[in-house]
Amino acid sequence: MNVQVVQPPLHFSPRSGPTHVHSPEASFVTVQRRPPQIVLVGNKVDEERLRKVQVDAHCAFAKQHDLKAFYVSAKTGDSVTMMFR
């Protein structure tokens, strides 16, 4: 989410929208919203034999539904931060 302070000073009313204000102390903050990014995360990257879903099925599902696919390890933390980039 990007937050941006817009100048000149504006006042926001839910009924009328943004309007100019004569007060130099006033400011209007806009929030630019983007659709949420949805990812498919598989666990047990460190213990392949314990996985319930194999990598090829995981990747096929992600591709079919236009998702980014990741495999992580909750135990070691491997690849967890990569999901948030």
C-alpha positions in Angstrom: 0.0 0.0 0.0 1.4 3.4 -1.0 0.6 6.4 1.1 1.0 9.8 -0.4 0.3 13.3 1.1 -1.3 15.5 -1.6 -0.7 19.3 -1.6 -2.4 21.8 -1.9 -4.4 21.2 1.2 -7.6 19.3 0.6 -10.5 18.2 2.8 -12.3 14.9 2.2 -16.0 14.4 2.6 -17.5 11.0 1.9 -20.5 12.8 0.2 -18.7 15.4 -1.9 -15.2 13.9 -2.2 -12.0 16.0 -1.9 -12.4 19.8 -1.8 -9.9 22.6 -1.3 -9.7 24.0 2.2 -8.5 27.5 3.1 -6.5 26.3 6.1 -2.7 26.0 5.5 -2.5 23.3 8.2 -4.9 20.9 6.3 -3.6 18.1 4.3 -5.2 15.1 2.5 -3.7 11.7 2.5 -4.6 9.3 -0.3 -4.1 5.6 -0.2 -3.4 3.9 -3.5 -4.8 0.4 -3.2 -3.6 -2.5 -5.3 -5.4 -5.8 -5.6 -3.9 -8.3 -3.1 -1.3 -10.7 -4.4 -2.3 -14.3 -3.8 0.4 -16.9 -3.7 0.4 -20.7 -3.3 2.8 -21.8 -0.6 3.9 -25.4 -0.1 5.7 -26.5 3.1 8.3 -29.1 3.9 10.9 -27.9 1.5 13.4 -29.5 4.0 11.5 -32.8 4.3 10.5 -33.9 0.8 9.3 -37.3 1.9 6.7 -35.8 4.2 5.0 -33.6 1.5 1.4 -34.3 0.8 1.4 -32.5 -2.6 4.2 -33.1 -5.0 6.1 -30.1 -6.6 4.7 -30.8 -10.1 1.1 -30.8 -8.9 1.7 -27.7 -6.8 3.2 -25.8 -9.8 0.5 -27.0 -12.2 -2.3 -25.7 -9.8 -0.5 -22.4 -9.4 -0.1 -22.0 -13.2 -3.7 -22.9 -13.8 -5.0 -20.3 -11.3 -2.4 -17.6 -12.2 -0.7 -17.7 -8.8 2.9 -17.4 -7.8 4.2 -20.7 -6.3 6.6 -21.0 -3.4 7.9 -23.9 -1.3 9.1 -23.0 2.2 10.3 -24.6 5.4 8.5 -23.5 8.6 11.2 -25.5 10.5 14.2 -23.7 9.1 12.6 -20.5 7.7 14.1 -21.3 4.3 12.5 -19.2 1.5 10.0 -17.5 3.8 11.3 -14.0 3.2 11.3 -14.6 -0.6 7.5 -14.8 -0.6 7.3 -11.2 0.5 9.5 -9.6 -2.1 
